[in-house]
Amino acid sequence: MAEKEIVSVEEGAGPVPVLKWDQGLFEQTVRGFQFPVEWDARYPHQGQTDADAPPGYI
């Protein structure tokens, strides 16, 4: 049985909690959910947000 990964959430940062991800957890998620290579999933650089994603990314 696989252990569950706990992602910490920062309280009081606004109406939506902030997930504290790191590159290792991101890569584990990509592998675990078998993201197709065509999706070109990328972990953002430090200081980037989803608003910094290239055109066509969500």
C-alpha atoms as a printed R data frame, in Angstrom:
   type eleno elety resid chain resno      x      y       z
1  ATOM     1    CA   MET     A     1  0.000  0.000   0.000
2  ATOM     2    CA   ALA     A     2  1.398  3.393  -0.987
3  ATOM     3    CA   GLU     A     3  1.845  6.099   1.598
4  ATOM     4    CA   LYS     A     4 -0.174  9.261   1.135
5  ATOM     5    CA   GLU     A     5  1.780 12.433   0.443
6  ATOM     6    CA   ILE     A     6  0.670 15.429   2.486
7  ATOM     7    CA   VAL     A     7  0.876 18.833   0.842
8  ATOM     8    CA   SER     A     8  1.046 21.664   3.349
9  ATOM     9    CA   VAL     A     9 -1.346 24.573   3.015
10 ATOM    10    CA   GLU     A    10 -0.537 28.092   4.193
11 ATOM    11    CA   GLU     A    11 -3.425 29.570   6.179
12 ATOM    12    CA   GLY     A    12 -4.464 33.208   6.087
13 ATOM    13    CA   ALA     A    13 -3.026 33.900   2.631
14 ATOM    14    CA   GLY     A    14 -6.409 34.765   1.131
15 ATOM    15    CA   PRO     A    15 -9.615 33.013   0.130
16 ATOM    16    CA   VAL     A    16 -7.763 30.187  -1.644
17 ATOM    17    CA   PRO     A    17 -5.120 28.223   0.282
18 ATOM    18    CA   VAL     A    18 -1.554 28.306  -1.059
19 ATOM    19    CA   LEU     A    19 -0.144 24.860  -1.787
20 ATOM    20    CA   LYS     A    20  3.505 24.403  -0.839
21 ATOM    21    CA   TRP     A    21  4.892 22.256  -3.671
22 ATOM    22    CA   ASP     A    22  8.474 21.435  -4.448
23 ATOM    23    CA   GLN     A    23  9.971 20.046  -7.637
24 ATOM    24    CA   GLY     A    24 10.161 16.523  -6.218
25 ATOM    25    CA   LEU     A    25  6.430 16.438  -5.424
26 ATOM    26    CA   PHE     A    26  5.669 17.916  -8.843
27 ATOM    27    CA   GLU     A    27  7.709 15.208 -10.604
28 ATOM    28    CA   GLN     A    28  6.095 12.525  -8.432
29 ATOM    29    CA   THR     A    29  2.653 13.820  -9.466
30 ATOM    30    CA   VAL     A    30  3.605 13.868 -13.161
31 ATOM    31    CA   ARG     A    31  4.864 10.256 -12.945
32 ATOM    32    CA   GLY     A    32  2.059  9.036 -10.700
33 ATOM    33    CA   PHE     A    33 -0.693 10.368 -12.937
34 ATOM    34    CA   GLN     A    34  1.285  9.425 -16.074
35 ATOM    35    CA   PHE     A    35  1.084 12.840 -17.711
36 ATOM    36    CA   PRO     A    36  1.638 12.408 -21.471
37 ATOM    37    CA   VAL     A    37  4.939 13.828 -22.744
38 ATOM    38    CA   GLU     A    38  2.905 15.995 -25.141
39 ATOM    39    CA   TRP     A    39  1.577 17.949 -22.150
40 ATOM    40    CA   ASP     A    40  5.112 19.267 -21.546
41 ATOM    41    CA   ALA     A    41  4.425 19.678 -17.814
42 ATOM    42    CA   ARG     A    42  6.939 22.109 -16.307
43 ATOM    43    CA   TYR     A    43  7.718 23.031 -12.743
44 ATOM    44    CA   PRO     A    44  7.844 26.854 -12.530
45 ATOM    45    CA   HIS     A    45 11.048 28.680 -11.687
46 ATOM    46    CA   GLN     A    46 11.276 30.384  -8.302
47 ATOM    47    CA   GLY     A    47  9.109 33.509  -8.241
48 ATOM    48    CA   GLN     A    48  6.902 32.407 -11.147
49 ATOM    49    CA   THR     A    49  3.171 31.876 -10.840
50 ATOM    50    CA   ASP     A    50  0.584 30.287 -13.080
51 ATOM    51    CA   ALA     A    51  0.084 33.755 -14.602
52 ATOM    52    CA   ASP     A    52  3.653 33.477 -15.979
53 ATOM    53    CA   ALA     A    53  2.833 30.335 -17.969
54 ATOM    54    CA   PRO     A    54  3.528 30.439 -21.705
55 ATOM    55    CA   PRO     A    55  0.541 30.855 -24.072
56 ATOM    56    CA   GLY     A    56 -1.535 27.701 -24.233
57 ATOM    57    CA   TYR     A    57 -0.719 26.519 -20.701
58 ATOM    58    CA   ILE     A    58 -3.225 26.388 -17.895
